């Protein structure tokens, strides 16, 4: 039961570190860096909602359809967004920017 809170904490620390590094190098940040930060934030929220679903299920004894639906929707958004970011990196989006 402690897996999702620990995973959320790990992602949160990684997101804070990523955001801090973006702040340090704000002159060199491109849109792709912001997408990765957004992906980390969505992952933290998704992990916390999934923990809430399991915690509520353990307390009540039955699963809440609304919480499960929200958890599934967030998981699909996170998964799709991660694949889009991976595709952008694989296609060289960060390398092939317009420079004037």
N, C-alpha and C positions, 0 to 999 in steps of 0.2 A: 504494500500500500504506500510505501514511502518512495517508490520509484519516480512517480510523476512530479512530486514537489522537488526532489533532488535534481531531476532532469530540467525542470523549469529554472531552478537556481543556477545550474550550469549554463543554460542558454542565456539567462539574464546577465551573468558575469561576462560571458562572451560578447553579448550585445553592448554592455557598458564599455568594455575594452575596445570593441570595434568603433563605437561612437566617439570615444576619447581619442583614438588614433585618427579618426576623420576630422575631429576638431583640431588636432595638432597640425595636420596637413591639409587644411581647408582650401588652400590655393590649388591643390592638385586633385581634389575630389571630383570624380565624374559621376554621371547619373547611375552607373552600375554599382558604385559603392553605396549609394542611397537605397538601391533596390535590395542589396544584401542586408542592410540594416533593417529595412522593412520586413524582409523575410525572417530575420531573427525575432523581431517583435511579434509577428504573427505566430511564430512557433512557440514563443513563451505563452501567449494567450491560449493557443490550442492545447498546450500541455496543462495549463491551469484549469481549463474547462473540462478536459478529460479527467483530471483528478477530482473535480467537483462532481462529475457523473458517477465515478466509482465510489466516492465518499457518500454521496446521497443514496446510492443503491445499497451500501452497507448499513446506513442508518435507518432507512425506511424499510428496506427489505424488498423493494420493487423499483424498477428503473423508471425514470421520468421520461416520457416520450419527447418532451420539449428539449430537455437537456441533451438527450442522445442525438436529436436532430441538429442542434447547434454544434455539438461536438463533431458530428459527421461533416457538416457543411464547412467548418473551420479546417478539418483535416483535408478535405478535397481542395479548398482554396490554397492551403499551404503546399500540398503536393503539386498542384498545377503551377503555382507561382515558382516553386523550386525548380521545376522542369523548364520553365520559361527562362529563368535566370541562368540555368546550366546551358541551355541552348544559346543564349546571348553570348555567354563566355566562350562556348565552343565555336561559335561563328566569328569570334574575334571582334566583338563590339567594342571592347575597351581599347583595342589597338587601332582600329580603322575609324577614328573620329575625324571629322573635318577640322582642319587647322588652317587658319587664314594668315 
